[in-house]
Amino acid sequence: MGNMNERAEERAEGLTLLGAQGVNYPTDYSPQVLETFQNKHPEHDYFVKFNCPEFTSLCPITGQPDFATLYLSYVPDQRMVESKSLKLYLFGFRNHGAFHEDCVNIIMEDLIALMDPKYIEVWGKFLPRGGLSIDPYCNYGRPGTRWEQVAWDRLSAHDMNPEPVDNR
């Protein structure tokens, strides 16, 4: 019974992808596919983390595929990103030409515009091509709040103790 009530509540919030059958996957970058829902605990600060081990984009110069594990963490305020819409959004990068650094920044900017989180960070760990891997990291803390300082602290100390790279 509770499951049906949750579905009705999600539909009332305007979620169209969660639980839908026959969803069409985007063939290119499409931020319009992203959906949000109401954070039921906005009075608490907490992280939501997504691990996307199958992220793919295209090199804008050669058209060759680039593969990465993408880590996306945020502290929500009033709105949260719906995970199926996020999956479809990230899938849309498979045919999108963008450098690694552009990918993580575009994703972060789209999610800021979508949710207005207190804090967000995106870290892409790309597999090597030509013997070189690139791991761009970007973050944002809402200006004028303590999260602005958190963003600076995390960025300035980012990757000070990197893990051994033995699997790429």
N, CA, C and O of each residue as an XYZ file, in Angstrom:
672
protein
N       0.817     -1.185      0.000
C       0.000      0.000      0.000
C       0.867      1.258      0.000
O       0.621      2.192     -0.763
N       1.886      1.271      0.865
C       2.784      2.418      0.922
C       3.490      2.667     -0.388
O       3.723      3.818     -0.756
N       3.838      1.603     -1.103
C       4.520      1.726     -2.377
C       3.656      2.468     -3.390
O       4.160      3.321     -4.120
N       2.363      2.156     -3.445
C       1.458      2.845     -4.370
C       1.308      4.309     -3.986
O       1.246      5.178     -4.857
N       1.250      4.590     -2.680
C       1.148      5.976     -2.226
C       2.393      6.761     -2.596
O       2.299      7.924     -2.989
N       3.583      6.126     -2.472
C       4.828      6.791     -2.856
C       4.836      7.095     -4.348
O       5.247      8.182     -4.752
N       4.393      6.161     -5.165
C       4.335      6.393     -6.622
C       3.397      7.544     -6.949
O       3.721      8.390     -7.782
N       2.240      7.583     -6.305
C       1.291      8.670     -6.547
C       1.908     10.003     -6.142
O       1.743     11.002     -6.842
N       2.618     10.023     -5.016
C       3.265     11.245     -4.558
C       4.339     11.693     -5.546
O       4.462     12.883     -5.835
N       5.132     10.724     -6.074
C       6.168     11.058     -7.043
C       5.555     11.623     -8.319
O       6.070     12.594     -8.874
N       4.464     11.026     -8.788
C       3.792     11.537     -9.984
C       3.272     12.952     -9.735
O       3.324     13.809    -10.617
N       2.772     13.182     -8.527
C       2.275     14.514     -8.191
C       3.391     15.545     -8.232
O       3.144     16.714     -8.526
N       4.619     15.124     -7.941
C       5.754     16.042     -7.991
C       6.224     16.273     -9.421
O       7.097     17.112     -9.643
N       5.680     15.563    -10.388
C       6.058     15.766    -11.776
C       7.146     14.836    -12.274
O       7.711     15.070    -13.342
N       7.455     13.781    -11.522
C       8.455     12.824    -11.994
C       7.825     11.977    -13.090
O       6.773     11.371    -12.882
N       8.459     11.932    -14.248
C       7.890     11.197    -15.376
C       8.684      9.960    -15.755
O       8.173      9.105    -16.478
N       9.922      9.840    -15.286
C      10.793      8.752    -15.726
C      10.834      7.582    -14.758
O      10.897      6.428    -15.182
N      10.799      7.868    -13.459
C      10.894      6.824    -12.454
C       9.710      5.873    -12.572
O       8.557      6.290    -12.461
N      10.000      4.596    -12.796
C       8.954      3.590    -12.933
C       8.316      3.516    -14.295
O       7.476      2.649    -14.533
N       8.693      4.406    -15.201
C       8.109      4.397    -16.546
C       8.720      3.286    -17.387
O       9.919      3.015    -17.306
N       7.892      2.655    -18.185
C       8.353      1.603    -19.096
C       8.657      2.234    -20.461
O       8.067      3.252    -20.824
N       9.558      1.637    -21.197
C       9.841      2.085    -22.560
C      10.442      3.465    -22.665
O      10.138      4.197    -23.606
N      11.289      3.842    -21.723
C      11.921      5.160    -21.747
C      12.913      5.223    -22.900
O      13.692      4.291    -23.104
N      12.889      6.309    -23.649
C      13.848      6.512    -24.729
C      15.116      7.130    -24.167
O      15.071      8.148    -23.476
N      16.253      6.503    -24.470
C      17.533      7.029    -24.027
C      17.949      8.162    -24.946
O      17.828      8.043    -26.166
N      18.440      9.268    -24.378
C      18.883     10.365    -25.231
C      20.096      9.946    -26.056
O      20.929      9.163    -25.599
N      20.186     10.467    -27.259
C      21.325     10.136    -28.112
C      22.416     11.189    -28.041
O      23.483     11.008    -28.628
N      22.173     12.280    -27.337
C      23.188     13.307    -27.143
C      22.877     14.067    -25.859
O      21.841     13.866    -25.224
N      23.789     14.927    -25.508
C      23.676     15.742    -24.292
C      22.301     16.401    -24.217
O      21.874     17.077    -25.153
N      21.615     16.198    -23.096
C      20.261     16.715    -22.966
C      19.940     17.025    -21.499
O      19.404     16.165    -20.800
N      20.254     18.226    -21.021
C      19.948     18.551    -19.622
C      18.443     18.616    -19.346
O      18.026     18.584    -18.188
N      17.627     18.708    -20.397
C      16.184     18.779    -20.217
C      15.604     17.500    -19.621
O      14.488     17.518    -19.101
N      16.338     16.394    -19.686
C      15.844     15.117    -19.158
C      15.902     15.066    -17.629
O      15.231     14.235    -17.017
N      16.695     15.946    -17.004
C      16.858     15.937    -15.550
C      15.562     16.320    -14.834
O      14.863     17.249    -15.238
N      15.259     15.580    -13.758
C      14.088     15.850    -12.945
C      14.490     15.933    -11.476
O      15.500     15.361    -11.068
N      13.695     16.646    -10.690
C      13.958     16.772     -9.262
C      12.734     16.352     -8.459
O      11.631     16.208     -8.986
N      12.970     16.163     -7.172
C      11.882     15.941     -6.235
C      12.212     16.687     -4.944
O      13.352     17.097     -4.728
N      11.220     16.856     -4.107
C      11.367     17.616     -2.862
C      12.234     16.858     -1.861
O      12.014     15.671     -1.621
N      13.218     17.539     -1.279
C      14.016     16.989     -0.188
C      13.131     16.947      1.060
O      12.630     17.977      1.510
N      12.949     15.767      1.604
C      12.090     15.632      2.781
C      12.809     15.967      4.084
O      12.196     15.944      5.152
N      14.113     16.282      4.007
C      14.889     16.607      5.209
C      15.779     17.837      4.972
O      16.985     17.764      5.206
N      15.223     18.945      4.522
C      16.069     20.115      4.224
C      16.714     20.730      5.461
O      17.665     21.503      5.343
N      16.208     20.397      6.637
C      16.796     20.939      7.870
C      18.094     20.233      8.238
O      18.820     20.707      9.111
N      18.403     19.104      7.591
C      19.639     18.356      7.850
C      20.623     18.583      6.712
O      20.235     18.620      5.545
N      21.876     18.732      7.050
C      22.926     18.735      6.039
C      23.425     17.308      5.901
O      23.842     16.695      6.883
N      23.383     16.781      4.699
C      23.862     15.425      4.443
C      24.292     15.303      2.985
O      23.786     16.004      2.109
N      25.229     14.404      2.749
C      25.717     14.163      1.394
C      24.882     13.098      0.707
O      24.452     12.125      1.327
N      24.663     13.297     -0.573
C      24.124     12.278     -1.475
C      25.233     12.031     -2.485
O      25.733     12.969     -3.106
N      25.618     10.768     -2.651
C      26.724     10.453     -3.552
C      26.280      9.456     -4.605
O      25.642      8.447     -4.303
N      26.631      9.760     -5.848
C      26.405      8.854     -6.969
C      27.766      8.413     -7.494
O      28.662      9.237     -7.675
N      27.918      7.131     -7.735
C      29.107      6.570     -8.373
C      28.673      6.051     -9.736
O      27.789      5.201     -9.833
N      29.292      6.560    -10.773
C      28.910      6.211    -12.143
C      30.115      5.579    -12.841
O      30.875      6.279    -13.509
N      30.300      4.258    -12.693
C      31.505      3.610    -13.211
C      31.520      3.384    -14.722
O      32.506      2.878    -15.258
N      30.448      3.750    -15.413
C      30.385      3.509    -16.851
C      30.159      4.791    -17.645
O      29.533      4.759    -18.704
N      30.659      5.914    -17.146
C      30.493      7.184    -17.857
C      31.316      7.160    -19.141
O      32.467      6.721    -19.149
N      30.713      7.634    -20.213
C      31.376      7.673    -21.519
C      31.073      9.002    -22.195
O      29.942      9.486    -22.170
N      32.096      9.576    -22.796
C      31.931     10.765    -23.636
C      32.838     10.591    -24.846
O      33.543      9.589    -24.961
N      32.821     11.556    -25.735
C      33.663     11.495    -26.929
C      34.672     12.628    -26.921
O      34.362     13.748    -26.514
N      35.880     12.330    -27.373
C      36.864     13.383    -27.580
C      36.331     14.308    -28.675
O      35.959     13.831    -29.747
N      36.286     15.623    -28.428
C      35.732     16.530    -29.433
C      36.612     16.693    -30.667
O      36.151     17.210    -31.684
N      37.866     16.262    -30.598
C      38.782     16.402    -31.726
C      38.828     15.124    -32.550
O      38.678     15.163    -33.771
N      39.036     13.986    -31.883
C      39.211     12.720    -32.606
C      37.935     11.908    -32.742
O      37.845     11.040    -33.611
N      36.934     12.178    -31.886
C      35.717     11.385    -31.885
C      35.877     10.042    -31.184
O      34.951      9.231    -31.170
N      37.062      9.803    -30.598
C      37.312      8.553    -29.890
C      36.572      8.564    -28.547
O      36.421      9.622    -27.936
N      36.113      7.403    -28.085
C      35.406      7.362    -26.802
C      36.360      7.512    -25.625
O      37.497      7.040    -25.657
N      35.878      8.169    -24.605
C      36.587      8.310    -23.337
C      35.711      7.689    -22.258
O      34.506      7.936    -22.208
N      36.325      6.878    -21.390
C      35.601      6.158    -20.349
C      36.083      6.631    -18.987
O      37.270      6.889    -18.790
N      35.147      6.740    -18.052
C      35.507      7.224    -16.716
C      34.587      6.640    -15.663
O      33.486      6.171    -15.952
N      35.072      6.683    -14.437
C      34.198      6.564    -13.279
C      33.960      7.988    -12.815
O      34.900      8.745    -12.575
N      32.712      8.334    -12.695
C      32.326      9.674    -12.289
C      31.778      9.607    -10.870
O      30.901      8.796    -10.570
N      32.300     10.467     -9.998
C      31.804     10.573     -8.626
C      31.121     11.926     -8.487
O      31.721     12.968     -8.753
N      29.874     11.897     -8.073
C      29.087     13.109     -7.937
C      28.511     13.119     -6.520
O      27.767     12.213     -6.143
N      28.855     14.138     -5.743
C      28.356     14.266     -4.370
C      27.767     15.652     -4.188
O      28.300     16.641     -4.693
N      26.650     15.713     -3.453
C      26.077     17.024     -3.178
C      25.358     17.028     -1.834
O      24.960     15.989     -1.306
N      25.209     18.231     -1.306
C      24.415     18.475     -0.106
C      23.169     19.206     -0.583
O      23.245     20.361     -1.001
N      22.016     18.533     -0.521
C      20.803     19.156     -1.066
C      20.268     20.271     -0.173
O      20.553     20.344      1.022
N      19.480     21.133     -0.809
C      18.693     22.103     -0.051
C      17.230     21.677     -0.192
O      16.805     20.736      0.478
N      16.465     22.332     -1.029
C      15.039     22.026     -1.165
C      14.754     20.935     -2.203
O      13.783     20.190     -2.068
N      15.597     20.841     -3.234
C      15.339     19.901     -4.333
C      16.487     18.913     -4.444
O      17.633     19.218     -4.115
N      16.140     17.701     -4.924
C      17.128     16.637     -5.134
C      16.956     16.110     -6.551
O      15.854     16.139     -7.099
N      18.053     15.624     -7.147
C      17.971     15.078     -8.495
C      17.433     13.646     -8.413
O      17.833     12.867     -7.547
N      16.538     13.322     -9.311
C      15.975     11.972     -9.394
C      16.981     11.093    -10.131
O      17.474     11.479    -11.191
N      17.291      9.922     -9.587
C      18.413      9.114    -10.072
C      18.223      8.562    -11.480
O      19.193      8.489    -12.234
N      17.020      8.174    -11.858
C      16.834      7.650    -13.221
C      17.045      8.759    -14.246
O      17.646      8.526    -15.295
N      16.565      9.945    -13.956
C      16.785     11.060    -14.882
C      18.272     11.394    -14.968
O      18.770     11.749    -16.036
N      18.985     11.280    -13.834
C      20.430     11.505    -13.848
C      21.125     10.463    -14.712
O      22.030     10.792    -15.480
N      20.709      9.220    -14.589
C      21.292      8.144    -15.408
C      21.090      8.434    -16.893
O      22.021      8.289    -17.685
N      19.888      8.838    -17.273
C      19.607      9.140    -18.679
C      20.404     10.355    -19.146
O      20.899     10.379    -20.273
N      20.526     11.356    -18.290
C      21.317     12.556    -18.599
C      22.772     12.177    -18.854
O      23.358     12.592    -19.854
N      23.357     11.386    -17.945
C      24.756     10.975    -18.108
C      24.930     10.097    -19.339
O      25.955     10.184    -20.015
N      23.954      9.257    -19.640
C      23.988      8.415    -20.835
C      24.104      9.286    -22.090
O      24.750      8.896    -23.064
N      23.482     10.458    -22.063
C      23.502     11.364    -23.211
C      24.883     11.878    -23.575
O      25.069     12.401    -24.674
N      25.853     11.743    -22.687
C      27.215     12.177    -22.996
C      27.933     11.194    -23.916
O      28.986     11.529    -24.458
N      27.394      9.993    -24.105
C      28.057      8.960    -24.920
C      28.330      9.414    -26.341
O      29.300      8.969    -26.955
N      27.500     10.284    -26.869
C      27.695     10.796    -28.224
C      28.045     12.279    -28.229
O      27.964     12.942    -29.263
N      28.429     12.788    -27.079
C      28.706     14.212    -26.938
C      30.214     14.448    -26.910
O      30.937     13.832    -26.127
N      30.663     15.324    -27.754
C      32.086     15.661    -27.794
C      32.419     16.750    -26.797
O      31.973     17.889    -26.936
N      33.205     16.399    -25.790
C      33.645     17.387    -24.793
C      34.900     16.852    -24.111
O      35.014     15.656    -23.843
N      35.833     17.748    -23.837
C      37.018     17.359    -23.091
C      36.619     16.922    -21.681
O      35.547     17.283    -21.196
N      37.473     16.153    -21.035
C      37.188     15.640    -19.695
C      36.825     16.765    -18.736
O      35.839     16.679    -18.004
N      37.631     17.814    -18.749
C      37.411     18.941    -17.841
C      36.057     19.601    -18.111
O      35.365     20.022    -17.184
N      35.689     19.684    -19.396
C      34.387     20.258    -19.744
C      33.253     19.395    -19.212
O      32.271     19.913    -18.681
N      33.386     18.084    -19.352
C      32.321     17.180    -18.901
C      31.985     17.412    -17.437
O      30.819     17.607    -17.097
N      32.990     17.393    -16.563
C      32.689     17.513    -15.132
C      32.113     18.890    -14.802
O      31.218     18.996    -13.964
N      32.611     19.939    -15.445
C      32.088     21.280    -15.184
C      30.677     21.465    -15.734
O      29.842     22.091    -15.081
N      30.399     20.939    -16.908
C      29.052     21.020    -17.483
C      28.059     20.305    -16.577
O      26.984     20.831    -16.287
N      28.422     19.104    -16.131
C      27.535     18.332    -15.253
C      27.273     19.104    -13.971
O      26.127     19.211    -13.533
N      28.326     19.644    -13.366
C      28.151     20.406    -12.131
C      27.253     21.622    -12.367
O      26.333     21.862    -11.585
N      27.501     22.382    -13.417
C      26.712     23.584    -13.690
C      25.250     23.258    -13.946
O      24.362     23.972    -13.479
N      24.991     22.171    -14.693
C      23.605     21.773    -14.943
C      22.894     21.399    -13.647
O      21.726     21.740    -13.457
N      23.591     20.701    -12.760
C      22.967     20.281    -11.503
C      22.775     21.450    -10.539
O      21.821     21.459     -9.761
N      23.670     22.432    -10.584
C      23.471     23.645     -9.782
C      22.218     24.371    -10.271
O      21.380     24.776     -9.466
N      22.092     24.534    -11.581
C      20.919     25.213    -12.143
C      19.633     24.445    -11.834
O      18.581     25.050    -11.625
N      19.718     23.127    -11.805
C      18.545     22.286    -11.562
C      18.096     22.317    -10.109
O      16.909     22.492     -9.833
N      19.034     22.149     -9.172
C      18.671     21.917     -7.763
C      19.013     23.036     -6.808
O      18.421     23.124     -5.732
N      19.947     23.891     -7.168
C      20.469     24.901     -6.241
C      20.927     24.254     -4.942
O      20.428     24.595     -3.870
N      21.890     23.306     -5.028
C      22.348     22.620     -3.811
C      23.185     23.548     -2.939
O      23.671     24.584     -3.391
N      23.342     23.150     -1.678
C      24.216     23.894     -0.785
C      25.670     23.706     -1.204
O      26.474     24.637     -1.155
N      25.988     22.484     -1.615
C      27.346     22.127     -2.011
C      27.258     21.013     -3.052
O      26.346     20.187     -3.014
N      28.229     20.998     -3.993
C      28.296     19.923     -4.967
C      29.739     19.762     -5.438
O      30.492     20.733     -5.518
N      30.110     18.516     -5.750
C      31.414     18.250     -6.357
C      31.264     17.122     -7.365
O      30.468     16.201     -7.184
N      32.048     17.218     -8.431
C      32.061     16.203     -9.479
C      33.512     15.871     -9.768
O      34.330     16.762     -9.999
N      33.827     14.587     -9.754
C      35.186     14.109     -9.976
C      35.130     13.019    -11.026
O      34.460     12.003    -10.842
N      35.832     13.228    -12.125
C      35.910     12.231    -13.182
C      37.264     11.561    -13.171
O      38.293     12.233    -13.229
N      37.272     10.242    -13.098
C      38.521      9.476    -13.167
C      38.502      8.727    -14.495
O      37.939      7.639    -14.610
N      39.124      9.334    -15.481
C      39.091      8.815    -16.847
C      40.184      7.782    -17.070
O      41.296      7.908    -16.557
N      39.848      6.767    -17.840
C      40.835      5.768    -18.231
C      41.831      6.402    -19.192
O      41.481      7.335    -19.915
N      43.057      5.914    -19.211
C      44.057      6.537    -20.082
C      43.803      6.275    -21.559
O      43.302      5.226    -21.961
N      44.166      7.261    -22.330
C      44.297      7.115    -23.788
C      45.646      7.721    -24.110
O      45.959      8.828    -23.672
N      46.432      7.004    -24.866
C      47.772      7.491    -25.177
C      48.690      7.498    -23.977
O      49.653      8.264    -23.936
N      48.404      6.646    -22.987
C      49.275      6.516    -21.820
C      49.075      7.561    -20.742
O      49.890      7.659    -19.824
N      47.990      8.359    -20.833
C      47.773      9.430    -19.864
C      46.323      9.414    -19.408
O      45.403      9.448    -20.224
N      46.131      9.363    -18.093
C      44.770      9.495    -17.559
C      44.601     10.908    -17.010
O      45.555     11.530    -16.542
N      43.373     11.395    -17.079
C      43.051     12.740    -16.602
C      41.923     12.601    -15.596
O      40.922     11.939    -15.872
N      42.075     13.220    -14.429
C      41.089     13.117    -13.355
C      40.619     14.501    -12.915
O      41.012     14.959    -11.842
N      39.791     15.183    -13.709
C      39.354     16.522    -13.315
C      38.360     16.497    -12.159
O      37.515     15.608    -12.055
N      38.488     17.498    -11.301
C      37.629     17.660    -10.131
C      37.143     19.101    -10.100
O      37.928     20.025    -10.311
N      35.861     19.298     -9.838
C      35.341     20.652     -9.646
C      34.324     20.617     -8.516
O      33.727     19.580     -8.227
N      34.140     21.764     -7.887
C      33.150     21.832     -6.820
C      32.583     23.241     -6.715
O      33.065     24.179     -7.349
N      31.546     23.359     -5.896
C      30.850     24.625     -5.702
C      30.221     24.610     -4.318
O      29.621     23.615     -3.911
N      30.358     25.702     -3.607
C      29.643     25.932     -2.357
C      28.841     27.205     -2.498
O      29.343     28.204     -3.013
N      27.619     27.180     -2.053
C      26.740     28.338     -2.222
C      27.395     29.580     -1.616
O      27.768     29.581     -0.442
N      27.535     30.644     -2.426
C      28.165     31.879     -1.946
C      27.439     32.458     -0.735
O      26.213     32.417     -0.635
N      28.250     33.001      0.188
C      27.701     33.641      1.369
C      27.267     32.679      2.461
O      26.668     33.087      3.456
N      27.576     31.383      2.271
C      27.243     30.394      3.295
C      28.523     29.678      3.716
O      29.573     29.856      3.100
N      28.430     28.876      4.760
C      29.600     28.103      5.188
C      30.041     27.120      4.114
O      31.186     26.670      4.124
N      29.153     26.783      3.194
C      29.495     25.833      2.126
C      30.471     26.432      1.122
O      31.176     25.693      0.435
N      30.525     27.740      1.027
C      31.525     28.395      0.178
C      32.925     28.087      0.701
O      33.828     27.799     -0.084
N      33.111     28.146      2.014
C      34.407     27.817      2.621
C      34.697     26.326      2.505
O      35.839     25.940      2.251
N      33.688     25.486      2.685
C      33.871     24.035      2.525
C      34.386     23.740      1.114
O      35.296     22.929      0.942
N      33.812     24.391      0.117
C      34.243     24.175     -1.271
C      35.714     24.540     -1.433
O      36.475     23.791     -2.045
N      36.119     25.683     -0.891
C      37.520     26.082     -1.004
C      38.430     25.094     -0.271
O      39.469     24.698     -0.799
N      38.046     24.699      0.935
C      38.865     23.769      1.708
C      39.030     22.437      0.980
O      40.132     21.892      0.918
N      37.937     21.918      0.431
C      38.009     20.628     -0.266
C      38.816     20.755     -1.563
O      39.567     19.845     -1.914
N      38.666     21.860     -2.264
C      39.422     22.055     -3.498
C      40.906     22.229     -3.211
O      41.744     21.632     -3.887
N      41.234     23.038     -2.220
C      42.646     23.320     -1.944
C      43.377     22.101     -1.382
O      44.597     22.003     -1.513
N      42.656     21.180     -0.763
C      43.282     19.965     -0.221
C      42.984     18.739     -1.090
O      43.305     17.610     -0.720
N      42.369     18.980     -2.242
C      41.945     17.865     -3.092
C      43.126     17.002     -3.536
O      44.152     17.506     -3.993
N      42.957     15.728     -3.393
C      43.904     14.729     -3.908
C      45.313     14.891     -3.341
O      46.298     14.599     -4.019
N      45.402     15.356     -2.099
C      46.710     15.499     -1.473
C      47.332     14.135     -1.171
O      48.552     14.013     -1.070
N      46.501     13.132     -1.031
C      46.959     11.765     -0.795
C      46.333     10.847     -1.849
O      45.471     10.029     -1.525
N      46.758     10.977     -3.090
C      46.104     10.196     -4.151
C      46.318      8.694     -3.961
O      47.335      8.240     -3.436
N      45.308      7.948     -4.417
C      45.423      6.494     -4.347
C      46.402      6.005     -5.393
O      46.596      6.665     -6.414
N      47.024      4.854     -5.156
C      47.906      4.304     -6.205
C      47.083      3.972     -7.446
O      45.994      3.407     -7.350
N      47.604      4.321     -8.581
C      46.920      4.018     -9.830
C      47.520      2.732    -10.385
O      48.540      2.744    -11.075
N      46.859      1.625    -10.066
C      47.362      0.343    -10.535
C      46.325     -0.431    -11.344
O      46.559     -1.577    -11.729
N      45.195      0.190    -11.595
C      44.151     -0.499    -12.334
C      43.829      0.175    -13.657
O      42.854     -0.181    -14.319
N      44.639      1.140    -14.041
C      44.360      1.835    -15.297
C      45.604      1.854    -16.140
O      45.591      2.394    -17.247
